[in-house]
Amino acid sequence: MTEDPELLIGLSDGELEALADGVLSPTVQQRLDELLARNAEGPLSAPEQAELDRLLDRVDHLTTVKTRARYTLHQRVAVSRT
C-alpha cells in the first residue's frame, strides 16, 4: 500500500478523518464568499483579485488534502478486508 504516492503515510485514522472533514475557518469562508459575490457583480481591484486568487488556491489545496485523506482511509479499509 505504501507505493502509492497519493497515500498520506504516518497518520492515524483519527488524523485522516480530521483532515477529511477539514473546512476553512468561518472568517476565511466569509471573506471568500464576500469576494466571490463582489466578483460576480463586477471587476475586483487588483489587491482584491490577488486575495481571491490566494483564497481559491487555498480551497484547491484543502480539497486535495481532504481527497487524499479519504482515499488513504478507503485504501486502509480495502487492505484490511483482504
C-alpha positions as CSV (number, residue, x, y, z in Angstrom):
1,M,0.0,0.0,0.0
2,T,2.9,2.4,0.6
3,E,4.0,2.5,-3.0
4,D,1.0,4.8,-3.9
5,P,2.3,8.4,-3.8
6,E,-1.3,9.7,-3.1
7,L,-1.4,8.0,0.2
8,L,-0.9,10.0,3.4
9,I,1.5,7.9,5.4
10,G,2.2,8.2,9.1
11,L,-1.2,9.4,10.2
12,S,-3.7,7.7,12.4
13,D,-7.2,7.0,11.2
14,G,-8.4,9.8,13.5
15,E,-6.0,12.3,12.0
16,L,-7.0,11.3,8.5
17,E,-10.7,11.7,9.4
18,A,-9.9,15.1,10.8
19,L,-8.2,16.1,7.6
20,A,-11.1,14.6,5.5
21,D,-13.6,16.7,7.5
22,G,-11.5,19.9,7.3
23,V,-13.1,23.2,6.3
24,L,-12.0,26.8,6.0
25,S,-12.3,28.9,9.2
26,P,-15.6,30.8,9.4
27,T,-13.7,34.1,8.9
28,V,-11.8,32.9,5.8
29,Q,-15.0,31.4,4.4
30,Q,-16.9,34.6,4.9
31,R,-14.2,36.6,3.2
32,L,-14.2,34.2,0.3
33,D,-17.9,34.5,0.0
34,E,-17.7,38.3,0.0
35,L,-15.1,38.4,-2.7
36,L,-16.9,35.9,-4.8
37,A,-20.1,37.9,-4.6
38,R,-18.4,41.1,-5.4
39,N,-16.6,39.5,-8.3
40,A,-19.9,38.3,-9.7
41,E,-21.1,41.9,-9.6
42,G,-18.1,43.4,-11.4
43,P,-14.3,43.5,-11.5
44,L,-12.4,43.5,-8.3
45,S,-9.5,45.8,-7.5
46,A,-6.1,44.2,-8.2
47,P,-5.4,43.6,-4.5
48,E,-8.9,42.0,-4.0
49,Q,-8.3,39.8,-7.1
50,A,-5.0,38.7,-5.7
51,E,-6.6,37.9,-2.4
52,L,-9.4,36.0,-4.1
53,D,-6.8,34.0,-6.1
54,R,-4.9,33.2,-2.9
55,L,-8.1,32.0,-1.2
56,L,-9.1,29.9,-4.2
57,D,-5.7,28.3,-4.2
58,R,-6.2,27.6,-0.5
59,V,-9.5,25.9,-1.2
60,D,-7.9,23.8,-4.0
61,H,-5.2,22.7,-1.6
62,L,-7.7,21.9,1.1
63,T,-9.8,19.9,-1.4
64,T,-6.7,17.9,-2.4
65,V,-5.7,17.1,1.2
66,K,-9.3,16.1,2.0
67,T,-9.4,13.9,-1.0
68,R,-6.1,12.2,-0.3
69,A,-7.1,11.6,3.4
70,R,-10.4,10.0,2.2
71,Y,-8.5,7.9,-0.3
72,T,-6.0,6.8,2.3
73,L,-8.8,5.7,4.7
74,H,-10.5,3.9,1.8
75,Q,-7.3,2.1,0.9
76,R,-6.7,1.1,4.5
77,V,-10.2,-0.4,4.7
78,A,-9.7,-2.2,1.4
79,V,-6.4,-3.7,2.5
80,S,-7.8,-4.8,5.9
81,R,-10.5,-6.7,4.1
82,T,-8.1,-8.7,2.0
